[in-house]
Amino acid sequence: MKRIIPCIVLLTLLLACKKDFVVSDITNKTIAINGPSNNVETTANLITFWWDALDGAEKYTLQVVKPDFAHMAQLVLDTSIATNKFKLSLQPGSYQWRIKATNAGYSTAFQTFNLKIDTTNNLGQQLVNLLNPINNFTTASRVITFQWSPVISAVKYELQINGGAVKDTSITGTSLTCTLSAAANATAAYTWNVKAINDISQTLYNPSPFIVVIDLKGPNTPGLTFPANAASVVDSLSLKWTRNSSDVAYDSVYVAGDSLFSSVLNQQVSTQNSLRISSLGLSPSPANTYYWWKVRSFDAVGNPSAYSLKLKFRLTQ
């Protein structure tokens, strides 16, 4: 009986591992489509493709062609997404679109639908498709180029920032570069939206404005922890410091032969809060001769912290 128990335990573990890797067979399943309906004709140019999430699916392949898959003149879209909604701005014309679900081992059959966008000069039922910066984009630059899809029959566009500050009411193209008034050493979020205008009508603003975040606030100053100032160390050890912010993406380590850092001997980037001294290519220091080092932290968009205090160390054999 003593030998049976380990075998039972091993079998249980194998079964548990096998269960973890089971992939649902979705081959015969179909996706419930919420919109657009098959054969729909609309004057709306911004189409939301929307379906119910399929149990067992990991992603969806969405394809749009013009006029149809049997006589394709233009591939408009071929994308793979993990969500169950996708917005696309379409010009007037006849289209076919199809969708299938996939996972690590299986896929459903494509389901194909027809769609027609009618020509109209009335923009009242249309919306502008916002492109860039993408929603919730974060940057360390105040200079932002806003871009959107063109709308047929539009003569000009109006860009709105923060729900009321209209930047320009006579944009004839589909982009505008603006400098936003974000404060130094601070983070500010802006909403932006666009509407299209012609001589007889105008679109509504998109009901879901995009957000762009301007982050000009750098991390807190790092603190040097090892070696102690003026200590003698060997190159098998590491320089160490503390990160005093949670948003640090990397640190830049500077080593010089003088306290003014007029001659930087080595500069390296570290994603950890330590760096092997042996990677710096330094030679053992003569008596009373030191290397100086300091650290600066950077966040994900490149904002720097202040430099740390400068400390010195002597490298021995």
C-alpha positions as CSV (number, residue, x, y, z in Angstrom):
1,M,0.0,0.0,0.0
2,K,2.9,2.4,0.6
3,R,3.7,2.4,-3.1
4,I,0.1,3.0,-4.2
5,I,-0.3,6.3,-2.4
6,P,2.4,8.1,-4.3
7,C,0.9,6.8,-7.6
8,I,-2.5,8.1,-6.7
9,V,-1.0,11.5,-5.8
10,L,0.9,11.6,-9.2
11,L,-2.2,10.6,-11.1
12,T,-4.2,13.4,-9.4
13,L,-1.6,16.0,-10.3
14,L,-1.5,14.8,-13.9
15,L,-5.3,15.1,-14.2
16,A,-5.3,18.5,-12.6
17,C,-2.6,19.7,-15.1
18,K,-4.6,18.3,-18.0
19,K,-7.7,20.1,-16.8
20,D,-5.8,23.4,-16.7
21,F,-4.9,23.1,-20.4
22,V,-8.4,22.0,-21.7
23,V,-9.4,24.3,-24.6
24,S,-13.1,24.6,-25.4
25,D,-14.2,23.2,-28.8
26,I,-16.1,26.1,-30.3
27,T,-16.1,24.7,-33.9
28,N,-19.9,24.3,-34.1
29,K,-20.8,27.5,-32.2
30,T,-22.2,30.7,-33.7
31,I,-21.8,34.3,-32.6
32,A,-24.9,36.3,-31.6
33,I,-24.7,39.5,-33.6
34,N,-26.2,42.7,-32.1
35,G,-25.4,45.0,-35.0
36,P,-25.4,46.0,-37.7
37,S,-28.2,43.8,-38.8
38,N,-27.8,41.8,-42.1
39,N,-28.7,43.8,-45.2
40,V,-29.1,47.0,-43.3
41,E,-29.0,50.3,-45.2
42,T,-28.0,53.4,-43.3
43,T,-26.8,57.0,-43.9
44,A,-24.7,56.8,-40.7
45,N,-21.1,56.6,-41.5
46,L,-19.7,55.5,-38.2
47,I,-20.6,51.8,-37.7
48,T,-20.3,49.9,-34.5
49,F,-19.8,46.2,-35.0
50,W,-21.2,44.5,-31.9
51,W,-21.7,40.9,-30.9
52,D,-22.2,38.9,-27.7
53,A,-19.0,37.4,-26.2
54,L,-18.8,33.7,-27.1
55,D,-18.0,31.4,-24.3
56,G,-14.7,29.7,-24.9
57,A,-13.5,32.4,-27.4
58,E,-10.2,34.2,-26.9
59,K,-10.4,36.6,-29.8
60,Y,-12.4,37.5,-32.9
61,T,-11.4,38.0,-36.5
62,L,-13.4,40.8,-38.2
63,Q,-13.1,41.4,-41.9
64,V,-14.8,44.1,-44.1
65,V,-14.6,44.2,-47.9
66,K,-16.1,46.2,-50.7
67,P,-18.5,45.3,-52.4
68,D,-18.4,41.6,-51.3
69,F,-16.1,38.6,-50.7
70,A,-16.9,37.0,-54.1
71,H,-16.0,40.1,-56.0
72,M,-13.7,42.0,-53.7
73,A,-12.5,45.3,-55.0
74,Q,-11.2,46.6,-51.6
75,L,-10.1,45.1,-48.4
76,V,-11.3,47.7,-45.9
77,L,-10.5,45.9,-42.6
78,D,-8.8,42.7,-41.4
79,T,-8.2,42.7,-37.7
80,S,-8.1,40.4,-34.7
81,I,-9.5,41.8,-31.4
82,A,-10.2,40.5,-27.9
83,T,-13.3,42.6,-27.2
84,N,-16.8,42.4,-28.6
85,K,-17.1,45.8,-30.2
86,F,-15.3,47.6,-33.0
87,K,-16.0,51.1,-34.5
88,L,-15.3,51.8,-38.2
89,S,-15.9,54.8,-40.3
90,L,-17.1,53.8,-43.8
91,Q,-17.6,55.8,-47.0
92,P,-20.9,55.4,-49.0
93,G,-21.2,52.1,-50.8
94,S,-22.0,48.4,-50.5
95,Y,-20.0,46.2,-48.1
96,Q,-19.8,42.7,-46.8
97,W,-18.4,41.8,-43.4
98,R,-17.7,38.6,-41.6
99,I,-16.6,37.5,-38.2
100,K,-15.3,34.3,-36.5
101,A,-14.2,33.4,-33.0
102,T,-11.0,31.6,-32.2
103,N,-9.1,30.2,-29.3
104,A,-5.8,28.3,-28.9
105,G,-7.1,25.2,-30.6
106,Y,-10.4,25.9,-32.5
107,S,-12.3,28.4,-34.5
108,T,-15.9,28.9,-35.5
109,A,-17.0,29.3,-39.2
110,F,-17.1,32.8,-40.6
111,Q,-20.6,34.4,-40.4
112,T,-21.1,36.8,-43.3
113,F,-23.4,39.9,-43.5
114,N,-24.3,42.7,-46.0
115,L,-24.2,46.4,-45.2
116,K,-24.9,49.5,-47.3
117,I,-23.9,53.1,-46.5
118,D,-26.2,55.5,-48.5
119,T,-25.0,58.9,-49.8
120,T,-26.4,61.9,-48.1
121,N,-25.5,65.6,-47.7
122,N,-27.3,65.7,-44.3
123,L,-24.7,65.1,-41.6
124,G,-27.3,64.9,-38.8
125,Q,-27.1,61.1,-38.6
126,Q,-23.4,60.9,-38.9
127,L,-20.5,61.0,-36.4
128,V,-16.8,61.7,-36.7
129,N,-14.5,58.7,-36.0
130,L,-11.8,59.9,-33.6
131,L,-8.3,58.3,-34.4
132,N,-5.3,59.8,-32.6
133,P,-4.3,60.2,-29.9
134,I,-6.0,57.0,-29.0
135,N,-8.3,57.1,-26.0
136,N,-6.5,57.5,-22.6
137,F,-3.2,58.1,-24.3
138,T,-0.5,59.4,-21.9
139,T,2.3,61.6,-23.1
140,A,5.0,64.0,-21.7
141,S,4.5,66.5,-24.5
142,R,2.2,69.5,-24.5
143,V,2.1,69.4,-28.4
144,I,-0.7,67.1,-29.5
145,T,-1.7,66.3,-33.1
146,F,-5.4,65.4,-33.2
147,Q,-6.5,63.2,-36.1
148,W,-9.9,61.9,-37.2
149,S,-11.5,60.1,-40.2
150,P,-13.0,62.2,-43.0
151,V,-16.7,62.5,-43.4
152,I,-18.2,62.6,-46.9
153,S,-20.1,65.9,-47.6
154,A,-18.2,67.6,-44.8
155,V,-16.8,71.1,-45.7
156,K,-15.0,71.7,-42.4
157,Y,-14.6,70.4,-38.9
158,E,-14.7,71.7,-35.4
159,L,-12.3,70.5,-32.7
160,Q,-13.5,70.7,-29.1
161,I,-11.2,70.3,-26.1
162,N,-12.4,69.9,-22.5
163,G,-16.1,70.1,-23.5
164,G,-16.2,73.7,-24.5
165,A,-12.9,75.2,-25.4
166,V,-13.2,75.2,-29.2
167,K,-9.8,75.3,-30.8
168,D,-10.8,75.9,-34.4
169,T,-14.1,76.1,-36.3
170,S,-12.7,76.1,-39.8
171,I,-10.5,73.1,-40.1
172,T,-10.7,71.8,-43.7
173,G,-8.4,68.8,-43.2
174,T,-8.6,65.9,-40.8
175,S,-5.9,66.9,-38.3
176,L,-4.8,69.8,-36.2
177,T,-1.7,70.3,-34.0
178,C,-2.3,72.1,-30.7
179,T,-0.1,73.1,-27.8
180,L,-2.1,72.5,-24.5
181,S,-1.5,74.5,-21.4
182,A,-0.5,71.7,-19.0
183,A,1.4,72.9,-15.9
184,A,5.0,72.0,-15.3
185,N,5.5,69.1,-12.8
186,A,1.9,68.2,-13.0
187,T,-0.5,65.8,-14.7
188,A,-3.6,67.0,-16.6
189,A,-6.3,65.1,-18.5
190,Y,-8.1,66.6,-21.5
191,T,-11.2,65.4,-23.4
192,W,-11.3,66.0,-27.1
193,N,-14.0,65.7,-29.7
194,V,-14.7,66.6,-33.3
195,K,-17.9,67.4,-35.3
196,A,-18.2,67.8,-39.1
197,I,-20.0,70.7,-40.8
198,N,-21.4,71.5,-44.2
199,D,-23.6,74.3,-45.6
200,I,-26.9,72.6,-44.5
201,S,-26.1,70.5,-41.5
202,Q,-23.6,69.3,-39.0
203,T,-22.9,66.1,-37.1
204,L,-23.2,65.7,-33.4
205,Y,-20.1,65.5,-31.3
206,N,-19.1,61.9,-30.7
207,P,-21.0,60.7,-27.6
208,S,-17.7,59.1,-26.3
209,P,-15.0,61.8,-26.4
210,F,-11.4,60.7,-26.2
211,I,-9.1,61.5,-23.3
212,V,-5.5,62.4,-23.6
213,V,-3.3,62.7,-20.5
214,I,-0.3,65.1,-20.4
215,D,2.0,63.9,-17.7
216,L,4.8,66.3,-16.9
217,K,5.4,65.1,-13.3
218,G,8.6,63.2,-12.8
219,P,9.3,60.5,-10.2
220,N,10.6,61.4,-6.7
221,T,14.4,61.6,-6.3
222,P,16.1,58.2,-5.7
223,G,18.3,57.7,-2.7
224,L,21.7,56.0,-2.8
225,T,22.2,53.2,-0.3
226,F,25.4,51.3,-1.2
227,P,28.3,51.7,-1.0
228,A,28.5,54.2,1.8
229,N,30.2,57.5,0.9
230,A,34.0,57.1,0.5
231,A,33.8,53.3,1.0
232,S,36.3,50.9,-0.5
233,V,34.6,48.2,-2.5
234,V,35.4,45.4,-5.0
235,D,33.9,45.2,-8.5
236,S,32.0,42.0,-7.7
237,L,29.6,44.1,-5.6
238,S,26.7,46.3,-6.8
239,L,25.7,49.9,-6.6
240,K,22.3,50.1,-4.9
241,W,19.7,52.7,-4.5
242,T,16.0,53.2,-3.4
243,R,13.2,54.1,-5.7
244,N,11.0,56.6,-4.0
245,S,8.2,56.5,-6.6
246,S,5.9,53.7,-7.8
247,D,5.9,55.0,-11.4
248,V,9.6,54.5,-12.1
249,A,10.2,52.7,-15.4
250,Y,14.0,52.7,-15.3
251,D,16.9,54.5,-13.7
252,S,20.0,56.1,-15.3
253,V,23.2,55.6,-13.4
254,Y,26.1,58.0,-14.0
255,V,29.8,57.4,-12.9
256,A,32.4,60.0,-13.2
257,G,36.0,60.7,-12.2
258,D,35.2,64.0,-10.5
259,S,32.4,65.4,-8.3
260,L,31.3,67.9,-11.0
261,F,30.7,65.0,-13.5
262,S,32.6,67.0,-16.1
263,S,34.0,63.7,-17.4
264,V,31.3,60.9,-17.2
265,L,33.1,57.6,-17.5
266,N,30.0,55.4,-17.8
267,Q,26.3,55.8,-18.0
268,Q,23.9,52.8,-17.9
269,V,20.2,52.2,-17.7
270,S,18.9,49.8,-15.1
271,T,15.3,48.5,-14.7
272,Q,16.3,47.3,-11.2
273,N,17.4,49.4,-8.3
274,S,21.0,48.0,-8.5
275,L,23.9,47.7,-10.9
276,R,26.9,45.5,-10.9
277,I,30.1,47.5,-10.5
278,S,31.9,45.0,-12.8
279,S,29.7,46.2,-15.7
280,L,31.1,49.7,-15.5
281,G,34.6,48.9,-16.9
282,L,36.4,50.7,-14.0
283,S,39.9,50.2,-12.9
284,P,41.0,49.9,-9.2
285,S,41.5,53.3,-7.7
286,P,44.8,54.6,-6.5
287,A,44.9,55.7,-2.8
288,N,42.7,58.8,-2.2
289,T,41.3,58.6,-5.7
290,Y,37.6,58.1,-6.0
291,Y,34.8,57.5,-8.5
292,W,31.7,59.6,-8.1
293,W,28.2,58.3,-8.9
294,K,24.6,59.5,-9.0
295,V,21.2,58.2,-10.2
296,R,18.2,59.7,-11.9
297,S,14.8,58.0,-12.3
298,F,12.5,58.1,-15.3
299,D,8.8,57.2,-15.7
300,A,7.2,55.4,-18.6
301,V,6.8,58.6,-20.7
302,G,10.3,59.8,-20.1
303,N,9.8,62.4,-17.3
304,P,13.0,62.5,-15.2
305,S,13.4,62.9,-11.4
306,A,15.9,65.2,-9.9
307,Y,19.4,63.7,-9.6
308,S,20.2,61.9,-6.4
309,L,22.9,63.1,-4.0
310,K,26.4,62.4,-5.3
311,L,28.5,59.8,-3.5
312,K,32.0,58.5,-4.0
313,F,33.6,55.1,-3.7
314,R,37.1,53.7,-4.1
315,L,37.5,50.5,-6.2
316,T,40.1,48.0,-4.8
317,Q,41.6,44.8,-6.1
